[in-house]
Amino acid sequence: MRLKVDLLPRGSYPDVVILVDVLRGTTNAPILLEAGAQHLYLSPSLKIARQFASENQLLMVGERDGMPMEGCNHPASPAELRNLKLQQDVMYLAQYTPQAVRQVQGAKHVLLGSFYNARAVIQKALQLATEEIAIVCTGQDGNETLEDTVCAGFLARRIEKHLEVQLLDAARMAMALVRAFPDVQEALVQSSTGQQLQKLRLYEDIAISSLISQTDEVPMLQEVILKEDTPIYRFE
């Protein structure tokens, strides 16, 4: 079994992908399912996402650069989303996650993972994988991020404990970085995204995003819907 870490999406993925966007894309995703949404939709096009949400009576949750988006029912704040009781499905306007999903959608299985659902996403990946588990960081504007790399290393270390794996160099590097941050919240605080959230006084979002294994929800890609040749991804 191969265990691969990509600090940005690249190449093709034949088997299981755990997509990581800690602040705050893949942290919020399982929180939304736990809050009551049966289905979670993402799209790389804001226009298409808004149209689809309107046509299907979906709640809209979203942010850009840490700020709530106009027309959204809720901001993409885990501190706020954890307190919701939802009775509708959600169009999630995450900033970086949908583009990353587009780059890995050819995999057999695409899971959304973070510290918040670490134990559950690892268990699911181990159940599904036959040849490779790839932990893929979304990054930010084409650049690697500290928080995603540390989370990827954290997940890789735990997967390594469960089975014999062939480790590629990026996986070793990410795992080594975890040793530099035994308190994962410190990695989030020091990251550029974390610093941006601190400027916005979203301290609780950082704290919640650093919590480990708080839910058994593992958002998994179920369907790709095309609207005007633009993909809409349904997770559940």
Number of C-alpha atoms within 10 A of each C-alpha: 13 15 20 23 28 22 24 22 22 12 9 11 21 17 18 25 28 27 27 30 31 31 27 25 28 27 26 29 32 27 25 27 21 19 17 15 20 15 19 24 25 24 29 21 15 13 9 19 23 19 12 17 17 13 9 11 12 22 22 24 22 23 20 14 11 21 13 16 17 12 11 17 14 18 21 30 25 23 19 12 19 15 11 14 12 16 12 16 21 26 27 29 26 23 22 20 26 21 16 21 25 17 16 23 17 15 16 14 20 23 23 29 34 34 27 25 25 23 21 18 25 20 14 16 23 16 10 14 18 13 12 20 26 26 30 27 29 29 23 16 9 11 10 15 22 23 29 29 31 28 28 33 24 23 26 23 17 14 19 13 9 11 10 11 16 13 15 13 12 17 25 16 14 24 22 15 19 20 13 12 13 12 11 21 18 16 22 26 20 12 17 15 21 24 16 14 21 16 11 12 11 17 15 15 21 25 16 21 26 24 16 14 15 15 17 17 22 28 23 22 20 15 14 17 14 12 13 7 8 14 20 22 23 19 22 19
